[in-house]
Amino acid sequence: MPYWRCFYHIIWATKYREPTIIPAYEPVIFSAIEEKCKEASVSLLAVNMVSDHVHIAAAIPPSVSVSKWVGSIKGASARAINTSFERDTRFHWQEGYGVMSFGETALDKVKGYITNQKQRHASGDTNSYLENIGDD
C-alpha cells in the first residue's frame, strides 16, 4: 500500500437548514457514518453535529472519491432515520457539502473544533471558515 496522509474536514446540512437533528437521531447518524467509513477504509477522526448540520474529520485514502463517500453517508443516514423513526415528513439532507483539506499538524485543532460543536454553537464561538458549506 502506498504512503498517504489526506485529512479532510467535511460539513453538510439538513434540508433548508431546518433544526431537524434531534438527540435521538445522533446515534443513528453516527452509526451510518461509522459503517461507511469501514466500507471505504476511511479513518474517522472526529464527528459531531448540531440541530442543522454535521461535522466530520476523516483520513480518506486517495483511492476513495470524497464526493461519492459523502453522498453514501448522507444517503445511508437519511434512510436510517426514515426507517427507524416515525415522522410526519421524510428526513432529508441539503444538496452539497463543504470540504477542506488540512495538514497533520492541524489535526488536534480540527478535532477539538468538531468535538466541541455543541458548546461553540451555544456560545456563538464558531469559525465561519470551518462552518462553510457554500449555502450562503
N, CA, C and O atoms as a MOPAC input file, in Angstrom:
PM7 MOZYME 1SCF
protein

 N      0.84800 1    -1.18300 1     0.00000 1
 C      0.00000 1     0.00000 1     0.00000 1
 C      0.88800 1     1.23900 1     0.00000 1
 O      1.89400 1     1.28600 1     0.70800 1
 N      0.51800 1     2.24100 1    -0.79300 1
 C      1.30600 1     3.47200 1    -0.83200 1
 C      1.12900 1     4.28100 1     0.44900 1
 O      0.15500 1     4.11500 1     1.18300 1
 N      2.07900 1     5.14300 1     0.69000 1
 C      2.01600 1     6.04700 1     1.83900 1
 C      1.13400 1     7.23300 1     1.46900 1
 O      1.28300 1     7.80000 1     0.38700 1
 N      0.22800 1     7.61000 1     2.34500 1
 C     -0.60500 1     8.78300 1     2.12100 1
 C     -1.04400 1     9.38100 1     3.44900 1
 O     -1.15000 1     8.67800 1     4.45400 1
 N     -1.29400 1    10.66300 1     3.44200 1
 C     -1.85800 1    11.38700 1     4.57500 1
 C     -2.79400 1    12.43100 1     3.98400 1
 O     -2.35600 1    13.51900 1     3.61000 1
 N     -4.08000 1    12.10700 1     3.89900 1
 C     -5.07800 1    13.00200 1     3.31900 1
 C     -6.17400 1    13.24700 1     4.36300 1
 O     -7.03200 1    12.39200 1     4.58800 1
 N     -6.13400 1    14.40900 1     4.98600 1
 C     -7.07600 1    14.74100 1     6.05400 1
 C     -8.11200 1    15.73800 1     5.54200 1
 O     -7.78300 1    16.68700 1     4.83100 1
 N     -9.37300 1    15.50400 1     5.91700 1
 C    -10.46400 1    16.35200 1     5.44800 1
 C    -11.40100 1    16.71200 1     6.59900 1
 O    -11.65900 1    15.90900 1     7.49600 1
 N    -11.89600 1    17.94100 1     6.54400 1
 C    -12.97400 1    18.40600 1     7.40900 1
 C    -14.18600 1    18.56300 1     6.49700 1
 O    -14.16100 1    19.34500 1     5.54700 1
 N    -15.24500 1    17.81600 1     6.79300 1
 C    -16.42400 1    17.77000 1     5.93000 1
 C    -17.64600 1    18.20100 1     6.73800 1
 O    -17.83600 1    17.79300 1     7.88400 1
 N    -18.46400 1    19.03400 1     6.10700 1
 C    -19.66400 1    19.55400 1     6.75400 1
 C    -20.82900 1    19.42500 1     5.78000 1
 O    -20.67700 1    19.70900 1     4.59200 1
 N    -21.99100 1    18.99800 1     6.27200 1
 C    -23.19800 1    19.05300 1     5.45700 1
 C    -24.37900 1    19.36900 1     6.35500 1
 O    -24.32400 1    19.17900 1     7.57000 1
 N    -25.45300 1    19.85700 1     5.73400 1
 C    -26.58200 1    20.39000 1     6.49500 1
 C    -27.88900 1    19.67300 1     6.17400 1
 O    -28.01300 1    18.97300 1     5.16900 1
 N    -28.84800 1    19.87300 1     7.05500 1
 C    -30.19900 1    19.37500 1     6.83600 1
 C    -30.88000 1    20.20900 1     5.74400 1
 O    -30.47500 1    21.33600 1     5.46000 1
 N    -31.90000 1    19.64000 1     5.15400 1
 C    -32.66100 1    20.33700 1     4.11500 1
 C    -33.17200 1    21.66800 1     4.66600 1
 O    -33.77500 1    21.72500 1     5.73800 1
 N    -32.91700 1    22.72600 1     3.91500 1
 C    -33.30600 1    24.09300 1     4.27800 1
 C    -32.70000 1    24.56300 1     5.60800 1
 O    -33.15000 1    25.55000 1     6.19200 1
 N    -31.69300 1    23.85400 1     6.06700 1
 C    -31.05300 1    24.16700 1     7.35200 1
 C    -32.05000 1    24.13400 1     8.51500 1
 O    -31.89200 1    24.83500 1     9.51400 1
 N    -33.06700 1    23.30800 1     8.35500 1
 C    -34.05200 1    23.14300 1     9.43000 1
 C    -33.39200 1    22.42600 1    10.60500 1
 O    -32.56400 1    21.54200 1    10.38900 1
 N    -33.73300 1    22.78100 1    11.82800 1
 C    -33.13800 1    22.13900 1    13.01300 1
 C    -33.78000 1    20.77900 1    13.29900 1
 O    -34.43800 1    20.59600 1    14.32300 1
 N    -33.58000 1    19.83200 1    12.38300 1
 C    -34.27800 1    18.54300 1    12.46600 1
 C    -33.43200 1    17.41000 1    13.04800 1
 O    -33.93100 1    16.29500 1    13.20000 1
 N    -32.17400 1    17.66700 1    13.37200 1
 C    -31.37000 1    16.61900 1    14.01100 1
 C    -31.63600 1    16.69000 1    15.51300 1
 O    -31.08400 1    17.53100 1    16.22300 1
 N    -32.48600 1    15.79600 1    15.96900 1
 C    -32.79000 1    15.72500 1    17.40000 1
 C    -31.81900 1    14.73700 1    18.04900 1
 O    -31.23100 1    13.90400 1    17.35900 1
 N    -31.64800 1    14.82400 1    19.37100 1
 C    -30.69200 1    13.91600 1    20.03300 1
 C    -30.90200 1    12.43700 1    19.71800 1
 O    -29.92300 1    11.69500 1    19.63700 1
 N    -32.12700 1    11.98800 1    19.54100 1
 C    -32.38200 1    10.57400 1    19.24700 1
 C    -31.81000 1    10.16200 1    17.89100 1
 O    -31.51500 1     8.98300 1    17.69100 1
 N    -31.64500 1    11.09600 1    16.95800 1
 C    -31.10800 1    10.78500 1    15.63000 1
 C    -29.58800 1    10.66000 1    15.62500 1
 O    -29.01900 1     9.98700 1    14.76600 1
 N    -28.93900 1    11.30300 1    16.57500 1
 C    -27.48000 1    11.35700 1    16.54600 1
 C    -26.81400 1     9.98900 1    16.51600 1
 O    -25.91200 1     9.79800 1    15.70000 1
 N    -27.19800 1     9.02100 1    17.35300 1
 C    -26.54000 1     7.70800 1    17.26300 1
 C    -26.81000 1     6.99600 1    15.93900 1
 O    -25.96800 1     6.22800 1    15.47100 1
 N    -27.95600 1     7.23700 1    15.33700 1
 C    -28.28600 1     6.62100 1    14.04700 1
 C    -27.38300 1     7.19900 1    12.96100 1
 O    -26.84800 1     6.46200 1    12.13300 1
 N    -27.21600 1     8.52200 1    12.97000 1
 C    -26.33500 1     9.18300 1    12.00500 1
 C    -24.89700 1     8.71900 1    12.22000 1
 O    -24.19200 1     8.39500 1    11.26500 1
 N    -24.47000 1     8.68900 1    13.47800 1
 C    -23.10900 1     8.25300 1    13.79800 1
 C    -22.86600 1     6.81700 1    13.32700 1
 O    -21.80500 1     6.51600 1    12.78000 1
 N    -23.82400 1     5.94800 1    13.53400 1
 C    -23.68900 1     4.55000 1    13.10900 1
 C    -23.54700 1     4.45300 1    11.58900 1
 O    -22.73000 1     3.67700 1    11.09500 1
 N    -24.33100 1     5.22900 1    10.84800 1
 C    -24.23000 1     5.22500 1     9.38700 1
 C    -22.85900 1     5.72400 1     8.94300 1
 O    -22.26700 1     5.18100 1     8.01000 1
 N    -22.35900 1     6.75200 1     9.61000 1
 C    -21.02900 1     7.28800 1     9.29200 1
 C    -19.96400 1     6.22600 1     9.55600 1
 O    -19.09500 1     5.99800 1     8.71500 1
 N    -20.02400 1     5.58300 1    10.70700 1
 C    -19.05700 1     4.53100 1    11.03600 1
 C    -19.08000 1     3.40700 1    10.00800 1
 O    -18.02600 1     2.93700 1     9.57900 1
 N    -20.25700 1     2.98100 1     9.61500 1
 C    -20.39100 1     1.88400 1     8.65200 1
 C    -19.76700 1     2.25800 1     7.30900 1
 O    -19.03700 1     1.46300 1     6.71800 1
 N    -20.05000 1     3.45000 1     6.83400 1
 C    -19.49700 1     3.89000 1     5.55000 1
 C    -17.98200 1     4.08700 1     5.64300 1
 O    -17.27700 1     3.90800 1     4.65000 1
 N    -17.48100 1     4.44900 1     6.80700 1
 C    -16.02600 1     4.54400 1     6.99600 1
 C    -15.39200 1     3.16000 1     6.87600 1
 O    -14.38400 1     2.99700 1     6.19000 1
 N    -15.97100 1     2.17800 1     7.53300 1
 C    -15.43900 1     0.81500 1     7.45700 1
 C    -15.45400 1     0.29700 1     6.02700 1
 O    -14.47500 1    -0.29200 1     5.56800 1
 N    -16.56500 1     0.51400 1     5.31800 1
 C    -16.69300 1     0.02100 1     3.94600 1
 C    -15.62400 1     0.60500 1     3.01900 1
 O    -15.15400 1    -0.07300 1     2.10500 1
 N    -15.24000 1     1.86400 1     3.25500 1
 C    -14.30700 1     2.55100 1     2.35600 1
 C    -12.88400 1     2.62800 1     2.90200 1
 O    -12.02600 1     3.26100 1     2.28700 1
 N    -12.61900 1     1.99800 1     4.03900 1
 C    -11.30400 1     2.07200 1     4.69600 1
 C    -10.90400 1     3.51600 1     5.00200 1
 O     -9.75100 1     3.91300 1     4.83500 1
 N    -11.89200 1     4.28600 1     5.45500 1
 C    -11.68100 1     5.67000 1     5.87300 1
 C    -11.52100 1     5.69200 1     7.38400 1
 O    -12.27000 1     5.02800 1     8.10000 1
 N    -10.54700 1     6.45300 1     7.87400 1
 C    -10.34900 1     6.60000 1     9.31500 1
 C    -11.15700 1     7.78700 1     9.81100 1
 O    -10.88700 1     8.93000 1     9.44300 1
 N    -12.14400 1     7.51300 1    10.64300 1
 C    -12.94900 1     8.57000 1    11.24100 1
 C    -12.18200 1     9.13800 1    12.43000 1
 O    -11.86800 1     8.41000 1    13.37200 1
 N    -11.88300 1    10.41200 1    12.39200 1
 C    -11.06700 1    11.05000 1    13.41700 1
 C    -11.89300 1    11.83600 1    14.41500 1
 O    -11.52700 1    11.93400 1    15.58600 1
 N    -12.99800 1    12.39300 1    13.96700 1
 C    -13.91600 1    13.12700 1    14.84700 1
 C    -15.24200 1    13.28900 1    14.12100 1
 O    -15.28100 1    13.40400 1    12.89500 1
 N    -16.31800 1    13.29700 1    14.87800 1
 C    -17.64600 1    13.55600 1    14.32100 1
 C    -18.49100 1    14.19900 1    15.41100 1
 O    -18.41400 1    13.82900 1    16.58300 1
 N    -19.29200 1    15.16200 1    15.00000 1
 C    -20.23900 1    15.77900 1    15.91200 1
 C    -21.27300 1    16.50600 1    15.07500 1
 O    -21.08100 1    16.75000 1    13.88400 1
 N    -22.36400 1    16.84400 1    15.72100 1
 C    -23.43700 1    17.50800 1    14.99400 1
 C    -24.20800 1    18.42000 1    15.91800 1
 O    -24.20000 1    18.25700 1    17.13800 1
 N    -24.87200 1    19.37900 1    15.31300 1
 C    -25.83000 1    20.23400 1    16.00000 1
 C    -27.15500 1    20.04000 1    15.26700 1
 O    -27.24400 1    19.18800 1    14.38300 1
 N    -28.16300 1    20.79500 1    15.60800 1
 C    -29.50700 1    20.52400 1    15.10300 1
 C    -29.66600 1    20.64000 1    13.59100 1
 O    -30.62000 1    20.09900 1    13.03100 1
 N    -28.74000 1    21.34300 1    12.91600 1
 C    -28.92400 1    21.51800 1    11.47500 1
 C    -27.72200 1    21.14200 1    10.61400 1
 O    -27.76200 1    21.34200 1     9.40000 1
 N    -26.66300 1    20.60900 1    11.19600 1
 C    -25.53800 1    20.17800 1    10.36200 1
 C    -24.60200 1    19.21800 1    11.10000 1
 O    -24.64400 1    19.07900 1    12.32200 1
 N    -23.75300 1    18.56100 1    10.29400 1
 C    -22.81700 1    17.54200 1    10.77900 1
 C    -21.40100 1    17.95200 1    10.39300 1
 O    -21.17300 1    18.49200 1     9.31000 1
 N    -20.45300 1    17.69000 1    11.29100 1
 C    -19.02600 1    17.88900 1    11.01700 1
 C    -18.31000 1    16.55100 1    11.15100 1
 O    -18.59700 1    15.77100 1    12.06000 1
 N    -17.38000 1    16.29300 1    10.24200 1
 C    -16.53300 1    15.09200 1    10.31700 1
 C    -15.09600 1    15.49900 1    10.02800 1
 O    -14.84100 1    16.34500 1     9.17100 1
 N    -14.16400 1    14.89500 1    10.74400 1
 C    -12.75200 1    14.91400 1    10.35300 1
 C    -12.41500 1    13.47000 1    10.01400 1
 O    -12.70500 1    12.55300 1    10.78300 1
 N    -11.80100 1    13.28300 1     8.85700 1
 C    -11.50500 1    11.92900 1     8.40600 1
 C    -10.22200 1    11.90400 1     7.59200 1
 O     -9.85400 1    12.88200 1     6.94000 1
 N     -9.55100 1    10.75700 1     7.64800 1
 C     -8.40800 1    10.48700 1     6.77800 1
 C     -8.94600 1     9.58600 1     5.67200 1
 O     -9.29600 1     8.43000 1     5.90900 1
 N     -9.00500 1    10.13000 1     4.47100 1
 C     -9.62300 1     9.44200 1     3.34700 1
 C     -8.54600 1     9.04200 1     2.34900 1
 O     -7.81100 1     9.90000 1     1.85900 1
 N     -8.44100 1     7.75400 1     2.04000 1
 C     -7.41400 1     7.31500 1     1.09000 1
 C     -7.62500 1     7.94400 1    -0.28500 1
 O     -8.75900 1     8.22900 1    -0.66900 1
 N     -6.54300 1     8.16200 1    -1.02600 1
 C     -6.65900 1     8.75200 1    -2.35700 1
 C     -7.50900 1     7.92900 1    -3.31700 1
 O     -8.00700 1     8.46300 1    -4.30800 1
 N     -7.68100 1     6.65100 1    -3.04200 1
 C     -8.48700 1     5.79000 1    -3.91300 1
 C     -9.98800 1     5.99000 1    -3.71600 1
 O    -10.78800 1     5.44500 1    -4.47600 1
 N    -10.37800 1     6.76700 1    -2.70200 1
 C    -11.79600 1     6.98800 1    -2.39500 1
 C    -12.20400 1     8.38000 1    -2.87700 1
 O    -11.55300 1     9.37200 1    -2.54900 1
 N    -13.26500 1     8.44600 1    -3.64300 1
 C    -13.82200 1     9.71800 1    -4.08400 1
 C    -14.54800 1    10.36200 1    -2.90000 1
 O    -15.50000 1     9.79600 1    -2.36400 1
 N    -14.09500 1    11.53300 1    -2.50600 1
 C    -14.71100 1    12.22100 1    -1.36900 1
 C    -16.19100 1    12.46700 1    -1.64900 1
 O    -17.03000 1    12.22100 1    -0.78200 1
 N    -16.51900 1    12.94200 1    -2.83400 1
 C    -17.91900 1    13.26600 1    -3.12800 1
 C    -18.81100 1    12.02000 1    -3.08500 1
 O    -19.92300 1    12.08600 1    -2.56100 1
 N    -18.35400 1    10.90900 1    -3.61300 1
 C    -19.16000 1     9.68100 1    -3.57300 1
 C    -19.29400 1     9.16300 1    -2.14500 1
 O    -20.35400 1     8.67800 1    -1.75100 1
 N    -18.21700 1     9.26800 1    -1.37600 1
 C    -18.24400 1     8.79500 1     0.00900 1
 C    -19.20800 1     9.62600 1     0.83900 1
 O    -20.00500 1     9.07300 1     1.59700 1
 N    -19.14600 1    10.95100 1     0.70500 1
 C    -20.06900 1    11.81700 1     1.44600 1
 C    -21.50000 1    11.52000 1     1.01300 1
 O    -22.39600 1    11.43700 1     1.85400 1
 N    -21.72100 1    11.35900 1    -0.28200 1
 C    -23.05700 1    11.01500 1    -0.75600 1
 C    -23.57500 1     9.72100 1    -0.16400 1
 O    -24.75900 1     9.60500 1     0.15200 1
 N    -22.69300 1     8.75100 1    -0.01400 1
 C    -23.11900 1     7.46800 1     0.56000 1
 C    -23.48600 1     7.62000 1     2.03300 1
 O    -24.42200 1     6.97700 1     2.50600 1
 N    -22.76200 1     8.46100 1     2.75700 1
 C    -23.08200 1     8.70100 1     4.17200 1
 C    -24.41400 1     9.43000 1     4.29800 1
 O    -25.26500 1     9.05900 1     5.10700 1
 N    -24.58200 1    10.45900 1     3.49800 1
 C    -25.82900 1    11.21700 1     3.56600 1
 C    -27.02000 1    10.31200 1     3.22700 1
 O    -28.04100 1    10.35300 1     3.91300 1
 N    -26.89400 1     9.50600 1     2.18500 1
 C    -27.97500 1     8.60600 1     1.81000 1
 C    -28.27300 1     7.56400 1     2.87600 1
 O    -29.42900 1     7.33200 1     3.22900 1
 N    -27.22100 1     6.94000 1     3.38300 1
 C    -27.40600 1     5.88800 1     4.39800 1
 C    -27.99300 1     6.44100 1     5.68600 1
 O    -28.85900 1     5.80900 1     6.28900 1
 N    -27.54000 1     7.60200 1     6.11300 1
 C    -28.04400 1     8.16300 1     7.37200 1
 C    -29.48700 1     8.64100 1     7.23100 1
 O    -30.28200 1     8.46100 1     8.15400 1
 N    -29.84200 1     9.24400 1     6.09900 1
 C    -31.23700 1     9.66200 1     5.89700 1
 C    -32.16100 1     8.44400 1     5.85700 1
 O    -33.23300 1     8.45000 1     6.46300 1
 N    -31.73900 1     7.39700 1     5.13800 1
 C    -32.54700 1     6.16200 1     5.10100 1
 C    -32.71200 1     5.58300 1     6.49800 1
 O    -33.80200 1     5.14900 1     6.86900 1
 N    -31.63600 1     5.57500 1     7.26900 1
 C    -31.70200 1     5.00700 1     8.61900 1
 C    -32.66800 1     5.79600 1     9.51000 1
 O    -33.43000 1     5.20700 1    10.27700 1
 N    -32.63600 1     7.10100 1     9.40900 1
 C    -33.57000 1     7.90600 1    10.20800 1
 C    -35.00100 1     7.65400 1     9.74800 1
 O    -35.89800 1     7.47300 1    10.57200 1
 N    -35.21600 1     7.64300 1     8.44500 1
 C    -36.57300 1     7.46300 1     7.92000 1
 C    -37.15200 1     6.08200 1     8.19900 1
 O    -38.37200 1     5.93200 1     8.27400 1
 N    -36.30500 1     5.07400 1     8.35400 1
 C    -36.81700 1     3.73400 1     8.66500 1
 C    -36.85100 1     3.45800 1    10.16300 1
 O    -37.56000 1     2.55300 1    10.60300 1
 N    -36.10400 1     4.21700 1    10.95200 1
 C    -36.03400 1     3.97600 1    12.39800 1
 C    -37.02000 1     4.81200 1    13.20100 1
 O    -37.35700 1     4.46200 1    14.33200 1
 N    -37.48400 1     5.91900 1    12.61900 1
 C    -38.34200 1     6.83800 1    13.36100 1
 C    -39.57900 1     7.17500 1    12.55000 1
 O    -39.52500 1     7.34100 1    11.33100 1
 N    -40.69200 1     7.27200 1    13.25800 1
 C    -41.91600 1     7.70600 1    12.60900 1
 C    -41.90900 1     9.23000 1    12.57600 1
 O    -41.78800 1     9.88800 1    13.60900 1
 N    -42.04100 1     9.77600 1    11.37300 1
 C    -42.00800 1    11.22700 1    11.17900 1
 C    -43.18400 1    11.64800 1    10.31000 1
 O    -43.69700 1    10.85500 1     9.52000 1
 N    -43.60500 1    12.89300 1    10.45800 1
 C    -44.65400 1    13.42800 1     9.59000 1
 C    -44.14400 1    13.61900 1     8.16300 1
 O    -44.87900 1    13.42600 1     7.19500 1
 N    -42.87100 1    14.00100 1     8.05300 1
 C    -42.24600 1    14.17600 1     6.74000 1
 C    -40.93500 1    13.41400 1     6.73400 1
 O    -40.36600 1    13.13000 1     7.78800 1
 N    -40.45800 1    13.08300 1     5.54200 1
 C    -39.20100 1    12.35500 1     5.42500 1
 C    -38.03900 1    13.25800 1     5.80300 1
 O    -38.07700 1    14.46300 1     5.55800 1
 N    -37.01200 1    12.67700 1     6.40000 1
 C    -35.78400 1    13.40700 1     6.72900 1
 C    -34.94200 1    13.51100 1     5.46200 1
 O    -34.77300 1    12.53000 1     4.73800 1
 N    -34.41800 1    14.69400 1     5.20200 1
 C    -33.57300 1    14.92300 1     4.02700 1
 C    -32.37900 1    15.78300 1     4.40600 1
 O    -32.45800 1    16.64100 1     5.28600 1
 N    -31.28500 1    15.53500 1     3.72800 1
 C    -30.12300 1    16.41600 1     3.80400 1
 C    -30.20800 1    17.42700 1     2.66200 1
 O    -30.80900 1    17.16400 1     1.62000 1
 N    -29.60800 1    18.55900 1     2.87700 1
 C    -29.46200 1    19.56000 1     1.82400 1
 C    -28.49100 1    19.04500 1     0.77400 1
 O    -27.59300 1    18.26600 1     1.09500 1
 N    -28.65300 1    19.46400 1    -0.46600 1
 C    -27.69400 1    19.08400 1    -1.50600 1
 C    -26.33700 1    19.69800 1    -1.17700 1
 O    -26.25500 1    20.75900 1    -0.55900 1
 N    -25.29500 1    19.02800 1    -1.59300 1
 C    -23.95100 1    19.56100 1    -1.44800 1
 C    -23.36100 1    19.35600 1    -0.06300 1
 O    -23.96800 1    18.74400 1     0.81600 1
 N    -22.16500 1    19.88700 1     0.09900 1
 C    -21.42700 1    19.78300 1     1.35000 1
 C    -20.22300 1    20.70300 1     1.24800 1
 O    -19.90100 1    21.20600 1     0.17200 1
 N    -19.56600 1    20.91500 1     2.37000 1
 C    -18.30900 1    21.65200 1     2.38400 1
 C    -17.18100 1    20.69600 1     2.72000 1
 O    -17.36100 1    19.78700 1     3.53100 1
 N    -16.03100 1    20.88500 1     2.11400 1
 C    -14.87900 1    20.04100 1     2.42200 1
 C    -13.61600 1    20.89200 1     2.37100 1
 O    -13.41300 1    21.67600 1     1.44400 1
 N    -12.78400 1    20.72300 1     3.37100 1
 C    -11.49300 1    21.38900 1     3.42800 1
 C    -10.43700 1    20.35400 1     3.75500 1
 O    -10.64900 1    19.50100 1     4.61700 1
 N     -9.32000 1    20.41700 1     3.09000 1
 C     -8.21700 1    19.54200 1     3.46600 1
 C     -7.37000 1    20.27900 1     4.48900 1
 O     -7.35400 1    21.50900 1     4.52900 1
 N     -6.67800 1    19.52800 1     5.30100 1
 C     -5.79200 1    20.14300 1     6.28700 1
 C     -4.61100 1    19.22100 1     6.53300 1
 O     -4.67600 1    18.02000 1     6.26900 1
 N     -3.54000 1    19.79200 1     7.03800 1
 C     -2.33500 1    19.03000 1     7.31200 1
 C     -2.39100 1    18.33700 1     8.66000 1
 O     -3.19600 1    18.68100 1     9.52500 1
 N     -1.52700 1    17.36200 1     8.82000 1
 C     -1.48900 1    16.58100 1    10.05000 1
 C     -1.21900 1    17.44300 1    11.28000 1
 O     -1.67600 1    17.12100 1    12.37700 1
 N     -0.48100 1    18.53400 1    11.10200 1
 C     -0.18300 1    19.40500 1    12.25200 1
 C     -1.43100 1    20.11300 1    12.77300 1
 O     -1.45100 1    20.54200 1    13.92600 1
 N     -2.47000 1    20.24400 1    11.95200 1
 C     -3.71700 1    20.88300 1    12.36900 1
 C     -4.73800 1    19.88200 1    12.89800 1
 O     -5.83600 1    20.27700 1    13.28900 1
 N     -4.40400 1    18.61600 1    12.91700 1
 C     -5.34900 1    17.56800 1    13.28700 1
 C     -5.97200 1    17.79000 1    14.66800 1
 O     -7.19300 1    17.71400 1    14.80500 1
 N     -5.16900 1    18.05900 1    15.67700 1
 C     -5.72200 1    18.25400 1    17.02000 1
 C     -6.66200 1    19.45200 1    17.07900 1
 O     -7.69200 1    19.40000 1    17.75000 1
 N     -6.31500 1    20.52200 1    16.38700 1
 C     -7.16200 1    21.71900 1    16.37900 1
 C     -8.50500 1    21.43300 1    15.70600 1
 O     -9.54900 1    21.83100 1    16.22300 1
 N     -8.49100 1    20.75500 1    14.57000 1
 C     -9.73300 1    20.43600 1    13.85800 1
 C    -10.57700 1    19.46600 1    14.68800 1
 O    -11.78800 1    19.65300 1    14.81400 1
 N     -9.95500 1    18.44500 1    15.24600 1
 C    -10.69600 1    17.50000 1    16.09000 1
 C    -11.32000 1    18.21100 1    17.28400 1
 O    -12.46500 1    17.93700 1    17.64200 1
 N    -10.57700 1    19.11900 1    17.89900 1
 C    -11.11300 1    19.87500 1    19.03000 1
 C    -12.29300 1    20.73900 1    18.61700 1
 O    -13.28700 1    20.82800 1    19.33700 1
 N    -12.18200 1    21.37200 1    17.46000 1
 C    -13.27800 1    22.19900 1    16.96500 1
 C    -14.53800 1    21.35500 1    16.78100 1
 O    -15.62800 1    21.76900 1    17.17600 1
 N    -14.38900 1    20.18700 1    16.18900 1
 C    -15.53500 1    19.31300 1    15.94100 1
 C    -16.09100 1    18.75500 1    17.24200 1
 O    -17.30600 1    18.74000 1    17.44300 1
 N    -15.22700 1    18.30300 1    18.11100 1
 C    -15.66700 1    17.71800 1    19.38000 1
 C    -16.49700 1    18.69700 1    20.20200 1
 O    -17.40700 1    18.28600 1    20.92100 1
 N    -16.19300 1    19.98100 1    20.10300 1
 C    -16.87800 1    20.99600 1    20.91000 1
 C    -17.96100 1    21.75300 1    20.13400 1
 O    -18.28500 1    22.88800 1    20.48300 1
 N    -18.51600 1    21.14600 1    19.09900 1
 C    -19.52200 1    21.81600 1    18.28000 1
 C    -20.70600 1    22.36200 1    19.07100 1
 O    -21.07700 1    23.52300 1    18.90500 1
 N    -21.28200 1    21.55900 1    19.90100 1
 C    -22.48300 1    21.99900 1    20.62000 1
 C    -22.18900 1    23.22100 1    21.49000 1
 O    -22.96700 1    24.17500 1    21.50900 1
 N    -21.07000 1    23.19200 1    22.20700 1
 C    -20.69400 1    24.32400 1    23.05000 1
 C    -20.38600 1    25.56100 1    22.20300 1
 O    -20.78300 1    26.67000 1    22.55800 1
 N    -19.68300 1    25.37200 1    21.09100 1
 C    -19.33300 1    26.50600 1    20.22400 1
 C    -20.58500 1    27.17800 1    19.66700 1
 O    -20.68100 1    28.40500 1    19.65700 1
 N    -21.53600 1    26.38100 1    19.20800 1
 C    -22.75400 1    26.96300 1    18.65300 1
 C    -23.60100 1    27.61200 1    19.74300 1
 O    -24.21300 1    28.65500 1    19.51100 1
 N    -23.64400 1    27.01400 1    20.91400 1
 C    -24.41600 1    27.59800 1    22.01900 1
 C    -23.86000 1    28.95800 1    22.43500 1
 O    -24.61200 1    29.85900 1    22.80800 1
 N    -22.53700 1    29.09500 1    22.36800 1
 C    -21.90700 1    30.35000 1    22.79100 1
 C    -21.65600 1    31.31100 1    21.62500 1
 O    -21.22600 1    32.44400 1    21.84100 1
 N    -21.92000 1    30.86800 1    20.39500 1
 C    -21.67000 1    31.70800 1    19.22000 1
 C    -20.20600 1    31.81100 1    18.85100 1
 O    -19.80800 1    32.71900 1    18.12100 1
 N    -19.39600 1    30.88100 1    19.35200 1
 C    -17.94900 1    30.89400 1    19.12100 1
 C    -17.57400 1    29.94300 1    17.97900 1
 O    -16.80700 1    28.99900 1    18.17000 1
 N    -18.12800 1    30.20900 1    16.79000 1
 C    -17.83300 1    29.35300 1    15.65000 1
 C    -16.88000 1    30.06300 1    14.69600 1
 O    -16.73300 1    31.28400 1    14.73000 1
 N    -16.24300 1    29.27700 1    13.85400 1
 C    -15.30800 1    29.77800 1    12.85600 1
 C    -16.00500 1    29.66700 1    11.49600 1
 O    -16.28800 1    28.55900 1    11.04000 1
 N    -16.28100 1    30.79000 1    10.85000 1
 C    -17.04800 1    30.75900 1     9.60400 1
 C    -16.36200 1    29.91800 1     8.52800 1
 O    -17.04100 1    29.28800 1     7.71800 1
 N    -15.04700 1    29.89900 1     8.50800 1
 C    -14.32300 1    29.08300 1     7.53500 1
 C    -14.60800 1    27.60000 1     7.75500 1
 O    -14.82200 1    26.85900 1     6.79500 1
 N    -14.61300 1    27.16700 1     9.00600 1
 C    -14.82100 1    25.75300 1     9.31700 1
 C    -16.29700 1    25.35900 1     9.32200 1
 O    -16.62400 1    24.18400 1     9.48600 1
 N    -17.18100 1    26.32800 1     9.14400 1
 C    -18.63300 1    26.06100 1     9.08900 1
 C    -19.17300 1    26.16100 1     7.66700 1
 O    -20.35900 1    25.91100 1     7.45500 1
 N    -18.36400 1    26.51000 1     6.70700 1
 C    -18.81900 1    26.82600 1     5.35900 1
 C    -19.18800 1    25.58000 1     4.55200 1
 O    -18.38300 1    24.66200 1     4.39800 1
 N    -20.40900 1    25.56800 1     4.04500 1
 C    -20.81300 1    24.51300 1     3.11600 1
 C    -21.28300 1    25.09900 1     1.78800 1
 O    -21.84400 1    24.39800 1     0.94600 1
 N    -21.04400 1    26.40100 1     1.61800 1
 C    -21.37400 1    27.04200 1     0.35800 1
 C    -22.83100 1    27.34000 1     0.15800 1
 O    -23.25400 1    27.53500 1    -0.98100 1
 N    -23.63600 1    27.38800 1     1.22700 1
 C    -25.06700 1    27.64400 1     1.07500 1
 C    -25.43400 1    29.08800 1     1.38500 1
 O    -26.61400 1    29.43700 1     1.40200 1
 N    -24.45000 1    29.91900 1     1.62600 1
 C    -24.73800 1    31.32000 1     1.97800 1
 C    -24.79000 1    32.20500 1     0.76000 1
 O    -25.02000 1    33.40800 1     0.88000 1

